[in-house]
Amino acid sequence: MPWVKNILKLFRGCSTKKQGELNMELISIKCVNCGAEIKTDSIKEKVRCEYCGSDFFIKGAEKPPAPAGTAPLVSALEKAAKEKQRQEDLEKRLAELREEKKIKDEEIKRRNQEILVKQKEAAKKFLFGFMAAVFAKIAVILIMRQIHL
């Protein structure tokens, strides 16, 4: 929710002269790349030089208190932003778990197919052995009958 972050920056970045009147102080800094003077709000954390186009962060950007009476709103917005981030993290973890489950299910399916193939081979060997034993007994019985006749 980018709009929540923008509202939070607005409320955090303003001080009050009188109730409801906002004041954002301008500060002057020098570009670290070309040395040009840049005037910016004291609340900005990131600045772009108009001359050379370099982007850089301002350390210790001023964070004045929120205007009177807005603390509950800021608190609610921060809570909503945290909850949204938590929800996004949970959705990401859920997607990871689903992918892991898919991989494990495929592995189980492959193993079950291997087991089935081995069971079929074992059944064939058993049947061939059993049939060989039956034919051998039949042959012995036929041979014994011919001898007694």
C-alpha positions as CSV (number, residue, x, y, z in Angstrom):
1,M,0.0,0.0,0.0
2,P,2.2,2.8,-1.3
3,W,-0.4,5.4,-0.4
4,V,-0.1,4.5,3.3
5,K,3.7,5.1,3.2
6,N,3.1,8.5,1.5
7,I,0.6,9.5,4.1
8,L,3.0,8.4,6.9
9,K,5.8,10.4,5.3
10,L,3.6,13.5,5.1
11,F,2.6,13.3,8.8
12,R,6.0,12.5,10.1
13,G,7.7,15.1,7.9
14,C,5.7,18.1,9.1
15,S,5.9,20.2,12.2
16,T,3.3,22.7,13.4
17,K,3.5,26.4,14.0
18,K,-0.1,26.7,14.8
19,Q,-2.6,23.9,14.9
20,G,-3.2,22.8,11.3
21,E,-0.5,25.0,9.8
22,L,2.3,22.9,8.3
23,N,6.0,24.0,8.1
24,M,8.6,22.1,6.1
25,E,12.1,23.6,6.6
26,L,14.4,23.9,3.6
27,I,18.0,22.8,4.0
28,S,20.9,23.4,1.7
29,I,23.4,20.6,0.9
30,K,26.1,20.0,-1.6
31,C,26.0,17.3,-4.3
32,V,28.6,14.6,-3.5
33,N,29.2,14.1,-7.3
34,C,29.5,17.6,-8.8
35,G,29.5,19.9,-5.8
36,A,26.3,21.8,-6.8
37,E,24.2,23.3,-4.0
38,I,20.8,21.6,-3.6
39,K,17.9,23.0,-1.6
40,T,15.5,20.3,-0.3
41,D,13.0,19.6,2.4
42,S,14.5,18.6,5.8
43,I,12.3,15.5,5.7
44,K,13.5,13.9,2.4
45,E,15.7,10.9,2.8
46,K,16.7,10.7,-0.9
47,V,17.8,13.6,-3.1
48,R,18.5,13.9,-6.9
49,C,20.9,16.6,-8.1
50,E,19.3,18.8,-10.7
51,Y,22.7,19.4,-12.4
52,C,24.3,15.9,-12.7
53,G,21.3,13.7,-12.0
54,S,23.1,11.8,-9.2
55,D,20.9,10.2,-6.5
56,F,22.0,10.0,-2.9
57,F,20.6,9.5,0.6
58,I,20.7,12.1,3.3
59,K,21.9,10.7,6.6
60,G,19.8,11.6,9.7
61,A,17.0,13.3,7.7
62,E,14.9,15.3,10.1
63,K,11.7,13.6,11.3
64,P,9.6,16.2,13.2
65,P,6.7,15.0,15.2
66,A,3.3,14.6,13.6
67,P,0.8,17.5,13.9
68,A,-1.3,17.5,17.0
69,G,-4.2,15.1,17.0
70,T,-2.9,12.9,14.2
71,A,-1.1,10.3,16.4
72,P,-4.0,7.8,16.3
73,L,-4.2,8.1,12.5
74,V,-0.4,7.7,12.1
75,S,-0.6,4.7,14.5
76,A,-3.5,3.1,12.6
77,L,-1.7,3.7,9.3
78,E,1.5,2.2,10.6
79,K,-0.4,-0.8,11.9
80,A,-2.1,-1.2,8.6
81,A,1.2,-1.1,6.7
82,K,2.7,-3.7,9.1
83,E,-0.3,-5.9,8.7
84,K,-0.1,-5.6,4.9
85,Q,3.6,-6.5,5.0
86,R,2.8,-9.5,7.3
87,Q,0.1,-10.6,4.9
88,E,2.5,-10.4,1.9
89,D,5.1,-12.3,3.9
90,L,2.6,-15.0,4.7
91,E,1.4,-15.2,1.1
92,K,5.1,-15.6,-0.1
93,R,5.7,-18.3,2.5
94,L,2.5,-20.1,1.4
95,A,3.7,-20.0,-2.2
96,E,7.0,-21.5,-1.1
97,L,5.3,-24.3,0.9
98,R,3.0,-25.1,-2.1
99,E,6.1,-25.4,-4.3
100,E,7.8,-27.6,-1.8
101,K,4.7,-29.8,-1.5
102,K,4.5,-30.1,-5.3
103,I,8.1,-31.2,-5.5
104,K,7.6,-33.8,-2.7
105,D,4.3,-35.0,-4.3
106,E,6.2,-35.6,-7.6
107,E,9.0,-37.4,-5.7
108,I,6.4,-39.7,-3.9
109,K,4.7,-40.4,-7.3
110,R,8.0,-41.3,-8.8
111,R,8.9,-43.6,-5.9
112,N,5.5,-45.3,-6.1
113,Q,5.9,-45.9,-9.8
114,E,9.3,-47.5,-9.1
115,I,7.8,-49.7,-6.4
116,L,5.0,-50.7,-8.7
117,V,7.5,-51.7,-11.4
118,K,9.5,-53.8,-8.9
119,Q,6.3,-55.5,-7.6
120,K,5.3,-56.4,-11.2
121,E,8.8,-57.8,-11.8
122,A,8.6,-59.8,-8.6
123,A,5.1,-61.1,-9.4
124,K,6.3,-62.2,-12.9
125,K,9.3,-64.1,-11.4
126,F,7.0,-65.7,-8.9
127,L,4.5,-66.8,-11.5
128,F,7.2,-68.1,-13.8
129,G,8.7,-70.1,-10.9
130,F,5.4,-71.4,-9.9
131,M,4.5,-72.4,-13.4
132,A,7.9,-74.1,-13.9
133,A,7.2,-76.1,-10.7
134,V,3.7,-77.1,-11.8
135,F,5.0,-78.2,-15.2
136,A,7.8,-80.1,-13.6
137,K,5.3,-82.0,-11.4
138,I,3.0,-82.6,-14.3
139,A,6.0,-84.0,-16.3
140,V,6.9,-86.2,-13.4
141,I,3.4,-87.5,-13.1
142,L,3.2,-88.2,-16.8
143,I,6.5,-90.0,-16.7
144,M,5.4,-92.1,-13.7
145,R,2.2,-93.1,-15.5
146,Q,4.0,-94.2,-18.5
147,I,6.3,-96.3,-16.4
148,H,3.4,-98.1,-14.7
149,L,1.4,-98.7,-17.8
